[in-house]
């Protein structure tokens, strides 16, 4: 009983630091989603452009972002760009790298979703005398969202876990807070708590994904 009380007391001591790290993790997560999703849509449209120079440029960007590790991109942005006099503070460097990386992945998902909508759907909207915006709003976008939601959900879950990579540039995220407490106190309890917090965050994302998929399930 005393051992349990001792562990609980220790948990309460390190919890503020873990929650502070969780706040950093959530900031990286939320801002990456807010910025990379619309950027991914624009990149997807660029990939489908009939203007060849734009298409080649966009595809080169996607190739670089998807072909190199996010960890390497973080290091390059924070430590490499200053060599050419482009300097980002730690948080902005992390966010910049995450947005560029995830926008490329989201772009491929949206491109696949747009290409999977049959051309007949566009023609049917014209027959019904729908405007371009009405066709997108009522016919195309709901179908694309239904198609891409599972893949987007997987990337969102990956983003929660990938946020731990910011430790490499010294940001105090959740995993870094757990590592500091573990090294200082020589115990695995902090990392167990870190694992539980990550599981809770991912469970919330999975729950939201299921709700969204159920909402769009009536589109055939």
Secondary structure, DSSP 8 states (H G I E B T S, - for coil): -HHHHHHHHHHHHHHHHHHHHHHHHHHHHHHHHHHHHHHHHHHHHHHT-S-HHHHHHHHHHHHHHHHS-HHHHHHIIIIIGGGGT----HHHHHHHHHHHHHHHHHHHHHHHHHHHS-HHHHHHHHHTT--HHHHIIIIIHHHHHHHHHHHHHHHHHHHHHHGGGGGGGT---HHHHHHHHHHHHT-SHHHHHHHHHHHHHHHHHHHHHHHHHHHTTT--
